[in-house]
Amino acid sequence: MIQDLGLSVLQQACEQLHQWQQLPQYQSLHMSVNLSAKQLFYQELVSKIDDILEKVGLIRFI
């Protein structure tokens, strides 16, 4: 359940970032996200994050 909640919050944050980036003064805005230790052990974390970024239209920076 915590995984689903965390991914939902991440998706909402990404959607908001994408909206802000549509404004000229925020086009270069970036976001960092803190993850819990439990989330880091989630085997599908990277693929889920990639899915969210693709769905929202953001580019991943590592």
PyMOL commands that set and color helices and strands:
alter all, ss='L'
color gray80, all
select helices_A, chain A and resi 2-21+24-26+37-40+45-56
alter helices_A, ss='H'
color red, helices_A
deselect
rebuild
show_as cartoon
